Amino acid sequence: MVCNHSFWVITMNQAIEQIIHSSLNKNEPGAGVGSSVTANDIIEGVRPYYQAASGAEKLSIVERLNKLKVEPGVPIPSNIEQLLSN
C-alpha cells in the first residue's frame, strides 16, 4: 500500500511539473510567463490533482505554485486554494 501511495505522489508531482512547464512554454511567446493567462492555465491543469490529493499533498501543491510567484514571476492569486477546490 505504501508503495502505491509513493508511486501516486511521484506520478502526481511529475504531472504537475509537466503542466507547469507546458504552460510556461506555451505562454512565453505571447502573453508572457508573468501573465494571468499563464497562471490560469496552470491552475486549470493542476486542479484535478489538487482535488484528488491528501491534505499533505495539497499543501505541497500550493507551496509549489507559490514558488512560481518568485521565479519566474507567475501571478498566482492569494486565494489559490479556493480556486483549486472549485
PDB file of N, CA, C and O in Angstrom:
ATOM      1  N   MET A   1       0.817  -1.196   0.000  1.00  0.00           N
ATOM      2  CA  MET A   1       0.000   0.000   0.000  1.00  0.00           C
ATOM      3  C   MET A   1       0.861   1.259   0.000  1.00  0.00           C
ATOM      4  O   MET A   1       0.569   2.205  -0.731  1.00  0.00           O
ATOM      5  N   VAL A   2       1.892   1.280   0.792  1.00  0.00           N
ATOM      6  CA  VAL A   2       2.764   2.449   0.826  1.00  0.00           C
ATOM      7  C   VAL A   2       3.421   2.659  -0.528  1.00  0.00           C
ATOM      8  O   VAL A   2       3.562   3.796  -0.978  1.00  0.00           O
ATOM      9  N   CYS A   3       3.818   1.589  -1.176  1.00  0.00           N
ATOM     10  CA  CYS A   3       4.444   1.709  -2.499  1.00  0.00           C
ATOM     11  C   CYS A   3       3.483   2.346  -3.493  1.00  0.00           C
ATOM     12  O   CYS A   3       3.884   3.196  -4.288  1.00  0.00           O
ATOM     13  N   ASN A   4       2.232   1.944  -3.453  1.00  0.00           N
ATOM     14  CA  ASN A   4       1.252   2.526  -4.369  1.00  0.00           C
ATOM     15  C   ASN A   4       1.078   4.009  -4.104  1.00  0.00           C
ATOM     16  O   ASN A   4       0.982   4.803  -5.040  1.00  0.00           O
ATOM     17  N   HIS A   5       1.037   4.389  -2.821  1.00  0.00           N
ATOM     18  CA  HIS A   5       0.895   5.797  -2.476  1.00  0.00           C
ATOM     19  C   HIS A   5       2.121   6.577  -2.945  1.00  0.00           C
ATOM     20  O   HIS A   5       1.989   7.668  -3.501  1.00  0.00           O
ATOM     21  N   SER A   6       3.297   6.027  -2.724  1.00  0.00           N
ATOM     22  CA  SER A   6       4.525   6.692  -3.161  1.00  0.00           C
ATOM     23  C   SER A   6       4.535   6.867  -4.669  1.00  0.00           C
ATOM     24  O   SER A   6       4.941   7.911  -5.178  1.00  0.00           O
ATOM     25  N   PHE A   7       4.089   5.843  -5.378  1.00  0.00           N
ATOM     26  CA  PHE A   7       4.019   5.928  -6.833  1.00  0.00           C
ATOM     27  C   PHE A   7       3.071   7.045  -7.254  1.00  0.00           C
ATOM     28  O   PHE A   7       3.378   7.810  -8.169  1.00  0.00           O
ATOM     29  N   TRP A   8       1.914   7.142  -6.587  1.00  0.00           N
ATOM     30  CA  TRP A   8       0.934   8.190  -6.904  1.00  0.00           C
ATOM     31  C   TRP A   8       1.535   9.566  -6.696  1.00  0.00           C
ATOM     32  O   TRP A   8       1.354  10.453  -7.530  1.00  0.00           O
ATOM     33  N   VAL A   9       2.258   9.758  -5.578  1.00  0.00           N
ATOM     34  CA  VAL A   9       2.844  11.066  -5.280  1.00  0.00           C
ATOM     35  C   VAL A   9       3.883  11.430  -6.335  1.00  0.00           C
ATOM     36  O   VAL A   9       3.904  12.563  -6.816  1.00  0.00           O
ATOM     37  N   ILE A  10       4.748  10.477  -6.700  1.00  0.00           N
ATOM     38  CA  ILE A  10       5.758  10.745  -7.719  1.00  0.00           C
ATOM     39  C   ILE A  10       5.084  11.057  -9.052  1.00  0.00           C
ATOM     40  O   ILE A  10       5.451  12.023  -9.721  1.00  0.00           O
ATOM     41  N   THR A  11       4.122  10.262  -9.433  1.00  0.00           N
ATOM     42  CA  THR A  11       3.410  10.475 -10.687  1.00  0.00           C
ATOM     43  C   THR A  11       2.682  11.816 -10.675  1.00  0.00           C
ATOM     44  O   THR A  11       2.715  12.547 -11.665  1.00  0.00           O
ATOM     45  N   MET A  12       2.026  12.144  -9.565  1.00  0.00           N
ATOM     46  CA  MET A  12       1.315  13.406  -9.441  1.00  0.00           C
ATOM     47  C   MET A  12       2.296  14.570  -9.557  1.00  0.00           C
ATOM     48  O   MET A  12       2.039  15.529 -10.284  1.00  0.00           O
ATOM     49  N   ASN A  13       3.410  14.489  -8.847  1.00  0.00           N
ATOM     50  CA  ASN A  13       4.401  15.561  -8.905  1.00  0.00           C
ATOM     51  C   ASN A  13       4.951  15.738 -10.312  1.00  0.00           C
ATOM     52  O   ASN A  13       5.133  16.864 -10.774  1.00  0.00           O
ATOM     53  N   GLN A  14       5.213  14.637 -10.987  1.00  0.00           N
ATOM     54  CA  GLN A  14       5.708  14.716 -12.360  1.00  0.00           C
ATOM     55  C   GLN A  14       4.662  15.340 -13.278  1.00  0.00           C
ATOM     56  O   GLN A  14       4.994  16.151 -14.142  1.00  0.00           O
ATOM     57  N   ALA A  15       3.421  14.968 -13.093  1.00  0.00           N
ATOM     58  CA  ALA A  15       2.343  15.522 -13.916  1.00  0.00           C
ATOM     59  C   ALA A  15       2.202  17.022 -13.684  1.00  0.00           C
ATOM     60  O   ALA A  15       2.024  17.789 -14.631  1.00  0.00           O
ATOM     61  N   ILE A  16       2.281  17.434 -12.434  1.00  0.00           N
ATOM     62  CA  ILE A  16       2.164  18.859 -12.109  1.00  0.00           C
ATOM     63  C   ILE A  16       3.332  19.636 -12.707  1.00  0.00           C
ATOM     64  O   ILE A  16       3.141  20.721 -13.257  1.00  0.00           O
ATOM     65  N   GLU A  17       4.530  19.090 -12.603  1.00  0.00           N
ATOM     66  CA  GLU A  17       5.692  19.754 -13.194  1.00  0.00           C
ATOM     67  C   GLU A  17       5.541  19.867 -14.708  1.00  0.00           C
ATOM     68  O   GLU A  17       5.928  20.875 -15.298  1.00  0.00           O
ATOM     69  N   GLN A  18       4.985  18.847 -15.331  1.00  0.00           N
ATOM     70  CA  GLN A  18       4.762  18.883 -16.781  1.00  0.00           C
ATOM     71  C   GLN A  18       3.737  19.956 -17.146  1.00  0.00           C
ATOM     72  O   GLN A  18       3.907  20.669 -18.135  1.00  0.00           O
ATOM     73  N   ILE A  19       2.680  20.071 -16.353  1.00  0.00           N
ATOM     74  CA  ILE A  19       1.659  21.102 -16.586  1.00  0.00           C
ATOM     75  C   ILE A  19       2.290  22.486 -16.481  1.00  0.00           C
ATOM     76  O   ILE A  19       2.059  23.346 -17.330  1.00  0.00           O
ATOM     77  N   ILE A  20       3.084  22.694 -15.440  1.00  0.00           N
ATOM     78  CA  ILE A  20       3.742  23.991 -15.238  1.00  0.00           C
ATOM     79  C   ILE A  20       4.665  24.295 -16.414  1.00  0.00           C
ATOM     80  O   ILE A  20       4.605  25.377 -16.999  1.00  0.00           O
ATOM     81  N   HIS A  21       5.509  23.341 -16.750  1.00  0.00           N
ATOM     82  CA  HIS A  21       6.472  23.524 -17.843  1.00  0.00           C
ATOM     83  C   HIS A  21       5.754  23.827 -19.161  1.00  0.00           C
ATOM     84  O   HIS A  21       6.142  24.738 -19.891  1.00  0.00           O
ATOM     85  N   SER A  22       4.722  23.067 -19.452  1.00  0.00           N
ATOM     86  CA  SER A  22       3.969  23.245 -20.688  1.00  0.00           C
ATOM     87  C   SER A  22       3.307  24.621 -20.742  1.00  0.00           C
ATOM     88  O   SER A  22       3.351  25.291 -21.774  1.00  0.00           O
ATOM     89  N   SER A  23       2.700  25.042 -19.643  1.00  0.00           N
ATOM     90  CA  SER A  23       2.031  26.352 -19.602  1.00  0.00           C
ATOM     91  C   SER A  23       3.029  27.489 -19.757  1.00  0.00           C
ATOM     92  O   SER A  23       2.761  28.464 -20.459  1.00  0.00           O
ATOM     93  N   LEU A  24       4.179  27.366 -19.104  1.00  0.00           N
ATOM     94  CA  LEU A  24       5.200  28.407 -19.223  1.00  0.00           C
ATOM     95  C   LEU A  24       5.699  28.508 -20.659  1.00  0.00           C
ATOM     96  O   LEU A  24       5.834  29.607 -21.197  1.00  0.00           O
ATOM     97  N   ASN A  25       5.971  27.371 -21.276  1.00  0.00           N
ATOM     98  CA  ASN A  25       6.454  27.372 -22.662  1.00  0.00           C
ATOM     99  C   ASN A  25       5.403  27.887 -23.636  1.00  0.00           C
ATOM    100  O   ASN A  25       5.721  28.631 -24.563  1.00  0.00           O
ATOM    101  N   LYS A  26       4.147  27.487 -23.423  1.00  0.00           N
ATOM    102  CA  LYS A  26       3.068  27.874 -24.327  1.00  0.00           C
ATOM    103  C   LYS A  26       2.826  29.380 -24.291  1.00  0.00           C
ATOM    104  O   LYS A  26       2.555  29.987 -25.327  1.00  0.00           O
ATOM    105  N   ASN A  27       2.919  29.981 -23.120  1.00  0.00           N
ATOM    106  CA  ASN A  27       2.556  31.388 -22.975  1.00  0.00           C
ATOM    107  C   ASN A  27       3.730  32.351 -23.072  1.00  0.00           C
ATOM    108  O   ASN A  27       3.526  33.563 -23.136  1.00  0.00           O
ATOM    109  N   GLU A  28       4.950  31.838 -23.084  1.00  0.00           N
ATOM    110  CA  GLU A  28       6.120  32.710 -23.137  1.00  0.00           C
ATOM    111  C   GLU A  28       6.139  33.623 -24.362  1.00  0.00           C
ATOM    112  O   GLU A  28       6.389  34.818 -24.210  1.00  0.00           O
ATOM    113  N   PRO A  29       5.885  33.111 -25.570  1.00  0.00           N
ATOM    114  CA  PRO A  29       5.968  33.986 -26.744  1.00  0.00           C
ATOM    115  C   PRO A  29       4.843  35.019 -26.837  1.00  0.00           C
ATOM    116  O   PRO A  29       5.044  36.088 -27.413  1.00  0.00           O
ATOM    117  N   GLY A  30       3.681  34.728 -26.290  1.00  0.00           N
ATOM    118  CA  GLY A  30       2.539  35.631 -26.432  1.00  0.00           C
ATOM    119  C   GLY A  30       2.350  36.513 -25.218  1.00  0.00           C
ATOM    120  O   GLY A  30       2.923  37.598 -25.123  1.00  0.00           O
ATOM    121  N   ALA A  31       1.545  36.037 -24.299  1.00  0.00           N
ATOM    122  CA  ALA A  31       1.189  36.818 -23.118  1.00  0.00           C
ATOM    123  C   ALA A  31       2.357  36.962 -22.157  1.00  0.00           C
ATOM    124  O   ALA A  31       2.422  37.930 -21.399  1.00  0.00           O
ATOM    125  N   GLY A  32       3.279  36.006 -22.182  1.00  0.00           N
ATOM    126  CA  GLY A  32       4.423  36.044 -21.276  1.00  0.00           C
ATOM    127  C   GLY A  32       4.180  35.179 -20.060  1.00  0.00           C
ATOM    128  O   GLY A  32       3.039  34.941 -19.665  1.00  0.00           O
ATOM    129  N   VAL A  33       5.286  34.705 -19.460  1.00  0.00           N
ATOM    130  CA  VAL A  33       5.149  33.808 -18.314  1.00  0.00           C
ATOM    131  C   VAL A  33       4.582  34.521 -17.096  1.00  0.00           C
ATOM    132  O   VAL A  33       4.014  33.872 -16.217  1.00  0.00           O
ATOM    133  N   GLY A  34       4.723  35.825 -17.023  1.00  0.00           N
ATOM    134  CA  GLY A  34       4.221  36.577 -15.884  1.00  0.00           C
ATOM    135  C   GLY A  34       2.799  37.068 -16.065  1.00  0.00           C
ATOM    136  O   GLY A  34       2.409  38.061 -15.452  1.00  0.00           O
ATOM    137  N   SER A  35       2.027  36.401 -16.885  1.00  0.00           N
ATOM    138  CA  SER A  35       0.664  36.854 -17.163  1.00  0.00           C
ATOM    139  C   SER A  35      -0.369  36.028 -16.408  1.00  0.00           C
ATOM    140  O   SER A  35      -0.092  34.918 -15.952  1.00  0.00           O
ATOM    141  N   SER A  36      -1.557  36.592 -16.288  1.00  0.00           N
ATOM    142  CA  SER A  36      -2.653  35.854 -15.657  1.00  0.00           C
ATOM    143  C   SER A  36      -3.099  34.691 -16.536  1.00  0.00           C
ATOM    144  O   SER A  36      -3.660  33.721 -16.027  1.00  0.00           O
ATOM    145  N   VAL A  37      -2.862  34.768 -17.840  1.00  0.00           N
ATOM    146  CA  VAL A  37      -3.184  33.659 -18.742  1.00  0.00           C
ATOM    147  C   VAL A  37      -2.371  32.432 -18.340  1.00  0.00           C
ATOM    148  O   VAL A  37      -2.903  31.324 -18.274  1.00  0.00           O
ATOM    149  N   THR A  38      -1.098  32.628 -18.076  1.00  0.00           N
ATOM    150  CA  THR A  38      -0.228  31.531 -17.653  1.00  0.00           C
ATOM    151  C   THR A  38      -0.707  30.967 -16.326  1.00  0.00           C
ATOM    152  O   THR A  38      -0.809  29.751 -16.169  1.00  0.00           O
ATOM    153  N   ALA A  39      -1.002  31.838 -15.374  1.00  0.00           N
ATOM    154  CA  ALA A  39      -1.482  31.388 -14.062  1.00  0.00           C
ATOM    155  C   ALA A  39      -2.770  30.589 -14.208  1.00  0.00           C
ATOM    156  O   ALA A  39      -2.921  29.542 -13.580  1.00  0.00           O
ATOM    157  N   ASN A  40      -3.693  31.067 -15.023  1.00  0.00           N
ATOM    158  CA  ASN A  40      -4.965  30.361 -15.222  1.00  0.00           C
ATOM    159  C   ASN A  40      -4.763  28.996 -15.865  1.00  0.00           C
ATOM    160  O   ASN A  40      -5.420  28.028 -15.481  1.00  0.00           O
ATOM    161  N   ASP A  41      -3.860  28.907 -16.842  1.00  0.00           N
ATOM    162  CA  ASP A  41      -3.558  27.614 -17.469  1.00  0.00           C
ATOM    163  C   ASP A  41      -3.036  26.621 -16.435  1.00  0.00           C
ATOM    164  O   ASP A  41      -3.452  25.463 -16.403  1.00  0.00           O
ATOM    165  N   ILE A  42      -2.130  27.085 -15.602  1.00  0.00           N
ATOM    166  CA  ILE A  42      -1.542  26.214 -14.579  1.00  0.00           C
ATOM    167  C   ILE A  42      -2.604  25.779 -13.583  1.00  0.00           C
ATOM    168  O   ILE A  42      -2.676  24.601 -13.233  1.00  0.00           O
ATOM    169  N   ILE A  43      -3.423  26.704 -13.126  1.00  0.00           N
ATOM    170  CA  ILE A  43      -4.476  26.383 -12.156  1.00  0.00           C
ATOM    171  C   ILE A  43      -5.444  25.362 -12.736  1.00  0.00           C
ATOM    172  O   ILE A  43      -5.798  24.393 -12.064  1.00  0.00           O
ATOM    173  N   GLU A  44      -5.875  25.569 -13.973  1.00  0.00           N
ATOM    174  CA  GLU A  44      -6.807  24.627 -14.612  1.00  0.00           C
ATOM    175  C   GLU A  44      -6.194  23.236 -14.743  1.00  0.00           C
ATOM    176  O   GLU A  44      -6.877  22.233 -14.539  1.00  0.00           O
ATOM    177  N   GLY A  45      -4.917  23.176 -15.081  1.00  0.00           N
ATOM    178  CA  GLY A  45      -4.258  21.890 -15.248  1.00  0.00           C
ATOM    179  C   GLY A  45      -4.012  21.154 -13.944  1.00  0.00           C
ATOM    180  O   GLY A  45      -4.091  19.927 -13.891  1.00  0.00           O
ATOM    181  N   VAL A  46      -3.714  21.903 -12.896  1.00  0.00           N
ATOM    182  CA  VAL A  46      -3.368  21.311 -11.600  1.00  0.00           C
ATOM    183  C   VAL A  46      -4.613  20.956 -10.788  1.00  0.00           C
ATOM    184  O   VAL A  46      -4.560  20.072  -9.932  1.00  0.00           O
ATOM    185  N   ARG A  47      -5.720  21.628 -11.045  1.00  0.00           N
ATOM    186  CA  ARG A  47      -6.944  21.456 -10.250  1.00  0.00           C
ATOM    187  C   ARG A  47      -7.338  19.990 -10.010  1.00  0.00           C
ATOM    188  O   ARG A  47      -7.596  19.636  -8.860  1.00  0.00           O
ATOM    189  N   PRO A  48      -7.397  19.124 -11.021  1.00  0.00           N
ATOM    190  CA  PRO A  48      -7.815  17.737 -10.757  1.00  0.00           C
ATOM    191  C   PRO A  48      -6.866  17.000  -9.809  1.00  0.00           C
ATOM    192  O   PRO A  48      -7.304  16.171  -9.012  1.00  0.00           O
ATOM    193  N   TYR A  49      -5.587  17.297  -9.895  1.00  0.00           N
ATOM    194  CA  TYR A  49      -4.618  16.659  -9.000  1.00  0.00           C
ATOM    195  C   TYR A  49      -4.800  17.162  -7.571  1.00  0.00           C
ATOM    196  O   TYR A  49      -4.721  16.390  -6.616  1.00  0.00           O
ATOM    197  N   TYR A  50      -5.042  18.454  -7.439  1.00  0.00           N
ATOM    198  CA  TYR A  50      -5.266  19.043  -6.116  1.00  0.00           C
ATOM    199  C   TYR A  50      -6.516  18.441  -5.475  1.00  0.00           C
ATOM    200  O   TYR A  50      -6.499  18.084  -4.297  1.00  0.00           O
ATOM    201  N   GLN A  51      -7.579  18.330  -6.231  1.00  0.00           N
ATOM    202  CA  GLN A  51      -8.838  17.822  -5.693  1.00  0.00           C
ATOM    203  C   GLN A  51      -8.744  16.359  -5.283  1.00  0.00           C
ATOM    204  O   GLN A  51      -9.481  15.924  -4.399  1.00  0.00           O
ATOM    205  N   ALA A  52      -7.857  15.594  -5.903  1.00  0.00           N
ATOM    206  CA  ALA A  52      -7.685  14.176  -5.566  1.00  0.00           C
ATOM    207  C   ALA A  52      -6.609  13.951  -4.506  1.00  0.00           C
ATOM    208  O   ALA A  52      -6.411  12.820  -4.062  1.00  0.00           O
ATOM    209  N   ALA A  53      -5.922  14.994  -4.103  1.00  0.00           N
ATOM    210  CA  ALA A  53      -4.775  14.870  -3.202  1.00  0.00           C
ATOM    211  C   ALA A  53      -5.194  14.809  -1.738  1.00  0.00           C
ATOM    212  O   ALA A  53      -6.285  15.239  -1.363  1.00  0.00           O
ATOM    213  N   SER A  54      -4.293  14.260  -0.922  1.00  0.00           N
ATOM    214  CA  SER A  54      -4.474  14.266   0.534  1.00  0.00           C
ATOM    215  C   SER A  54      -4.153  15.665   1.056  1.00  0.00           C
ATOM    216  O   SER A  54      -3.712  16.529   0.299  1.00  0.00           O
ATOM    217  N   GLY A  55      -4.374  15.880   2.335  1.00  0.00           N
ATOM    218  CA  GLY A  55      -4.090  17.181   2.939  1.00  0.00           C
ATOM    219  C   GLY A  55      -2.640  17.603   2.776  1.00  0.00           C
ATOM    220  O   GLY A  55      -2.362  18.744   2.407  1.00  0.00           O
ATOM    221  N   ALA A  56      -1.712  16.688   3.049  1.00  0.00           N
ATOM    222  CA  ALA A  56      -0.283  16.998   2.923  1.00  0.00           C
ATOM    223  C   ALA A  56       0.093  17.263   1.469  1.00  0.00           C
ATOM    224  O   ALA A  56       0.895  18.152   1.182  1.00  0.00           O
ATOM    225  N   GLU A  57      -0.484  16.498   0.564  1.00  0.00           N
ATOM    226  CA  GLU A  57      -0.202  16.691  -0.860  1.00  0.00           C
ATOM    227  C   GLU A  57      -0.743  18.035  -1.341  1.00  0.00           C
ATOM    228  O   GLU A  57      -0.111  18.706  -2.158  1.00  0.00           O
ATOM    229  N   LYS A  58      -1.910  18.428  -0.835  1.00  0.00           N
ATOM    230  CA  LYS A  58      -2.473  19.732  -1.201  1.00  0.00           C
ATOM    231  C   LYS A  58      -1.547  20.861  -0.766  1.00  0.00           C
ATOM    232  O   LYS A  58      -1.322  21.812  -1.514  1.00  0.00           O
ATOM    233  N   LEU A  59      -1.013  20.750   0.447  1.00  0.00           N
ATOM    234  CA  LEU A  59      -0.074  21.768   0.928  1.00  0.00           C
ATOM    235  C   LEU A  59       1.158  21.832   0.036  1.00  0.00           C
ATOM    236  O   LEU A  59       1.653  22.915  -0.277  1.00  0.00           O
ATOM    237  N   SER A  60       1.644  20.672  -0.367  1.00  0.00           N
ATOM    238  CA  SER A  60       2.813  20.605  -1.242  1.00  0.00           C
ATOM    239  C   SER A  60       2.531  21.264  -2.589  1.00  0.00           C
ATOM    240  O   SER A  60       3.380  21.977  -3.125  1.00  0.00           O
ATOM    241  N   ILE A  61       1.353  21.028  -3.128  1.00  0.00           N
ATOM    242  CA  ILE A  61       0.969  21.631  -4.408  1.00  0.00           C
ATOM    243  C   ILE A  61       0.901  23.151  -4.279  1.00  0.00           C
ATOM    244  O   ILE A  61       1.414  23.869  -5.137  1.00  0.00           O
ATOM    245  N   VAL A  62       0.277  23.641  -3.220  1.00  0.00           N
ATOM    246  CA  VAL A  62       0.165  25.090  -3.012  1.00  0.00           C
ATOM    247  C   VAL A  62       1.550  25.710  -2.844  1.00  0.00           C
ATOM    248  O   VAL A  62       1.825  26.776  -3.394  1.00  0.00           O
ATOM    249  N   GLU A  63       2.426  25.043  -2.083  1.00  0.00           N
ATOM    250  CA  GLU A  63       3.795  25.545  -1.917  1.00  0.00           C
ATOM    251  C   GLU A  63       4.504  25.637  -3.263  1.00  0.00           C
ATOM    252  O   GLU A  63       5.191  26.619  -3.543  1.00  0.00           O
ATOM    253  N   ARG A  64       4.335  24.611  -4.094  1.00  0.00           N
ATOM    254  CA  ARG A  64       4.986  24.608  -5.410  1.00  0.00           C
ATOM    255  C   ARG A  64       4.466  25.755  -6.269  1.00  0.00           C
ATOM    256  O   ARG A  64       5.247  26.445  -6.924  1.00  0.00           O
ATOM    257  N   LEU A  65       3.167  25.959  -6.267  1.00  0.00           N
ATOM    258  CA  LEU A  65       2.597  27.041  -7.071  1.00  0.00           C
ATOM    259  C   LEU A  65       3.027  28.406  -6.548  1.00  0.00           C
ATOM    260  O   LEU A  65       3.288  29.317  -7.333  1.00  0.00           O
ATOM    261  N   ASN A  66       3.101  28.551  -5.234  1.00  0.00           N
ATOM    262  CA  ASN A  66       3.532  29.830  -4.671  1.00  0.00           C
ATOM    263  C   ASN A  66       4.978  30.153  -5.029  1.00  0.00           C
ATOM    264  O   ASN A  66       5.345  31.326  -5.101  1.00  0.00           O
ATOM    265  N   LYS A  67       5.802  29.136  -5.253  1.00  0.00           N
ATOM    266  CA  LYS A  67       7.188  29.374  -5.679  1.00  0.00           C
ATOM    267  C   LYS A  67       7.233  30.017  -7.059  1.00  0.00           C
ATOM    268  O   LYS A  67       8.202  30.695  -7.401  1.00  0.00           O
ATOM    269  N   LEU A  68       6.192  29.806  -7.846  1.00  0.00           N
ATOM    270  CA  LEU A  68       6.144  30.400  -9.183  1.00  0.00           C
ATOM    271  C   LEU A  68       5.986  31.919  -9.126  1.00  0.00           C
ATOM    272  O   LEU A  68       6.297  32.611 -10.096  1.00  0.00           O
ATOM    273  N   LYS A  69       5.504  32.440  -7.999  1.00  0.00           N
ATOM    274  CA  LYS A  69       5.375  33.893  -7.847  1.00  0.00           C
ATOM    275  C   LYS A  69       6.752  34.549  -7.903  1.00  0.00           C
ATOM    276  O   LYS A  69       6.929  35.613  -8.497  1.00  0.00           O
ATOM    277  N   VAL A  70       7.717  33.891  -7.273  1.00  0.00           N
ATOM    278  CA  VAL A  70       9.064  34.443  -7.184  1.00  0.00           C
ATOM    279  C   VAL A  70       9.836  34.211  -8.476  1.00  0.00           C
ATOM    280  O   VAL A  70      10.432  35.137  -9.026  1.00  0.00           O
ATOM    281  N   GLU A  71       9.825  32.997  -8.946  1.00  0.00           N
ATOM    282  CA  GLU A  71      10.573  32.629 -10.150  1.00  0.00           C
ATOM    283  C   GLU A  71       9.724  31.692 -10.980  1.00  0.00           C
ATOM    284  O   GLU A  71       9.467  30.581 -10.517  1.00  0.00           O
ATOM    285  N   PRO A  72       9.290  32.030 -12.109  1.00  0.00           N
ATOM    286  CA  PRO A  72       9.656  33.145 -12.974  1.00  0.00           C
ATOM    287  C   PRO A  72       8.721  34.350 -12.889  1.00  0.00           C
ATOM    288  O   PRO A  72       8.728  35.187 -13.792  1.00  0.00           O
ATOM    289  N   GLY A  73       7.932  34.458 -11.849  1.00  0.00           N
ATOM    290  CA  GLY A  73       7.062  35.612 -11.686  1.00  0.00           C
ATOM    291  C   GLY A  73       5.639  35.415 -12.171  1.00  0.00           C
ATOM    292  O   GLY A  73       5.008  36.357 -12.650  1.00  0.00           O
ATOM    293  N   VAL A  74       5.128  34.195 -12.051  1.00  0.00           N
ATOM    294  CA  VAL A  74       3.746  33.916 -12.446  1.00  0.00           C
ATOM    295  C   VAL A  74       2.821  34.466 -11.358  1.00  0.00           C
ATOM    296  O   VAL A  74       3.032  34.179 -10.180  1.00  0.00           O
ATOM    297  N   PRO A  75       1.808  35.244 -11.719  1.00  0.00           N
ATOM    298  CA  PRO A  75       0.930  35.868 -10.723  1.00  0.00           C
ATOM    299  C   PRO A  75      -0.096  34.887 -10.135  1.00  0.00           C
ATOM    300  O   PRO A  75      -1.284  34.957 -10.449  1.00  0.00           O
ATOM    301  N   ILE A  76       0.378  33.979  -9.285  1.00  0.00           N
ATOM    302  CA  ILE A  76      -0.516  33.031  -8.624  1.00  0.00           C
ATOM    303  C   ILE A  76      -1.351  33.818  -7.609  1.00  0.00           C
ATOM    304  O   ILE A  76      -0.780  34.501  -6.760  1.00  0.00           O
ATOM    305  N   PRO A  77      -2.676  33.741  -7.672  1.00  0.00           N
ATOM    306  CA  PRO A  77      -3.533  34.507  -6.764  1.00  0.00           C
ATOM    307  C   PRO A  77      -3.389  34.056  -5.305  1.00  0.00           C
ATOM    308  O   PRO A  77      -3.036  32.908  -5.033  1.00  0.00           O
ATOM    309  N   SER A  78      -3.660  34.954  -4.391  1.00  0.00           N
ATOM    310  CA  SER A  78      -3.557  34.625  -2.963  1.00  0.00           C
ATOM    311  C   SER A  78      -4.627  33.628  -2.533  1.00  0.00           C
ATOM    312  O   SER A  78      -4.452  32.940  -1.527  1.00  0.00           O
ATOM    313  N   ASN A  79      -5.721  33.536  -3.266  1.00  0.00           N
ATOM    314  CA  ASN A  79      -6.788  32.582  -2.936  1.00  0.00           C
ATOM    315  C   ASN A  79      -6.645  31.291  -3.747  1.00  0.00           C
ATOM    316  O   ASN A  79      -7.642  30.693  -4.151  1.00  0.00           O
ATOM    317  N   ILE A  80      -5.410  30.870  -3.979  1.00  0.00           N
ATOM    318  CA  ILE A  80      -5.135  29.711  -4.831  1.00  0.00           C
ATOM    319  C   ILE A  80      -5.837  28.452  -4.340  1.00  0.00           C
ATOM    320  O   ILE A  80      -6.340  27.674  -5.151  1.00  0.00           O
ATOM    321  N   GLU A  81      -5.879  28.236  -3.028  1.00  0.00           N
ATOM    322  CA  GLU A  81      -6.527  27.031  -2.503  1.00  0.00           C
ATOM    323  C   GLU A  81      -8.013  27.016  -2.845  1.00  0.00           C
ATOM    324  O   GLU A  81      -8.558  25.970  -3.198  1.00  0.00           O
ATOM    325  N   GLN A  82      -8.658  28.145  -2.744  1.00  0.00           N
ATOM    326  CA  GLN A  82     -10.077  28.243  -3.094  1.00  0.00           C
ATOM    327  C   GLN A  82     -10.281  27.985  -4.590  1.00  0.00           C
ATOM    328  O   GLN A  82     -11.210  27.275  -4.975  1.00  0.00           O
ATOM    329  N   LEU A  83      -9.432  28.549  -5.421  1.00  0.00           N
ATOM    330  CA  LEU A  83      -9.547  28.352  -6.868  1.00  0.00           C
ATOM    331  C   LEU A  83      -9.324  26.896  -7.263  1.00  0.00           C
ATOM    332  O   LEU A  83      -9.988  26.391  -8.168  1.00  0.00           O
ATOM    333  N   LEU A  84      -8.398  26.223  -6.594  1.00  0.00           N
ATOM    334  CA  LEU A  84      -8.125  24.820  -6.899  1.00  0.00           C
ATOM    335  C   LEU A  84      -9.239  23.906  -6.402  1.00  0.00           C
ATOM    336  O   LEU A  84      -9.449  22.828  -6.958  1.00  0.00           O
ATOM    337  N   SER A  85      -9.948  24.324  -5.369  1.00  0.00           N
ATOM    338  CA  SER A  85     -11.011  23.497  -4.788  1.00  0.00           C
ATOM    339  C   SER A  85     -12.292  23.528  -5.603  1.00  0.00           C
ATOM    340  O   SER A  85     -13.078  22.582  -5.554  1.00  0.00           O
ATOM    341  N   ASN A  86     -12.514  24.599  -6.350  1.00  0.00           N
ATOM    342  CA  ASN A  86     -13.763  24.759  -7.118  1.00  0.00           C
ATOM    343  C   ASN A  86     -13.738  23.989  -8.407  1.00  0.00           C
ATOM    344  O   ASN A  86     -14.710  24.020  -9.163  1.00  0.00           O
TER     345      ASN A  86
END
